[in-house]
Amino acid sequence: MDSEKGWFKRLQSRNNSSTEKKEPMASARDDAKPPMPEEVSTLTRQRAAAAKQYIENHYKEQMRNLQERRERYGYGAYDAKVSPGR
């Protein structure tokens, strides 16, 4: 038991000494000036438009693939007969 406690204390002392020596690193964002409110709104609008375009393209591609799969395996005609309410 005592040897286990000694091992744990040594491990803790190693971890403490290694973390104390390190200096906090500054990221590139910390050094840059924050954008002006007009720039933020423009940048946000551009990002939102790009995200919207990406989502629309992804949706269209998925629907196209689904339609091709239905045509390929003949599910389109079967779906129309089984569920006319759709």
C-alpha positions in Angstrom: 0.0 0.0 0.0 2.7 2.5 0.9 4.5 1.8 -2.3 1.4 2.6 -4.2 0.9 5.9 -2.4 4.5 6.8 -3.0 4.1 6.1 -6.7 1.0 8.2 -6.9 2.7 11.1 -5.1 5.6 10.9 -7.5 3.2 11.0 -10.4 1.4 14.0 -9.0 4.7 15.9 -8.4 5.8 15.2 -12.0 2.5 16.5 -13.3 2.6 19.6 -11.2 6.1 20.5 -12.1 5.6 20.0 -15.8 2.5 22.2 -15.8 4.1 25.0 -13.8 7.0 25.4 -16.3 4.7 25.9 -19.3 3.8 29.5 -20.2 0.3 30.1 -21.7 0.5 30.4 -25.4 -1.3 33.2 -27.2 -3.3 32.3 -30.2 -3.4 34.3 -33.4 -7.0 35.4 -32.6 -5.9 37.1 -29.4 -3.5 39.4 -31.2 -5.8 40.4 -34.0 -8.2 43.4 -33.6 -11.8 42.5 -33.2 -13.8 43.4 -36.3 -16.1 46.4 -36.5 -19.8 45.8 -36.0 -20.5 46.5 -39.7 -17.8 44.0 -40.7 -19.3 41.4 -38.3 -22.7 41.6 -39.8 -21.4 41.4 -43.3 -19.2 38.5 -42.5 -22.1 36.8 -40.7 -24.4 37.4 -43.7 -21.8 35.9 -46.0 -21.4 32.8 -43.8 -25.1 32.4 -43.5 -25.6 32.6 -47.2 -22.8 30.1 -47.8 -24.3 27.7 -45.3 -27.7 28.1 -46.8 -26.4 27.4 -50.3 -24.5 24.3 -49.0 -27.6 22.9 -47.3 -29.7 23.5 -50.4 -27.2 21.8 -52.6 -26.9 18.9 -50.2 -30.7 18.5 -50.1 -31.1 18.6 -53.8 -28.3 16.1 -54.3 -29.9 13.7 -51.7 -33.3 14.0 -53.4 -31.7 13.4 -56.8 -30.0 10.3 -55.5 -33.2 9.1 -53.9 -35.1 9.6 -57.1 -32.5 7.7 -59.1 -32.5 4.9 -56.6 -36.3 4.7 -56.8 -36.2 4.6 -60.6 -33.3 2.1 -60.7 -35.1 -0.4 -58.3 -38.6 0.3 -59.5 -39.9 1.7 -56.2 -41.5 4.7 -57.7 -44.4 2.8 -59.3 -44.9 0.7 -56.3 -45.1 3.7 -53.9 -47.8 5.3 -56.1 -50.0 2.2 -56.0 -49.6 1.5 -52.3 -50.0 5.0 -50.9 -52.0 7.3 -53.1 -52.4 9.8 -50.3 -48.7 10.7 -50.4 
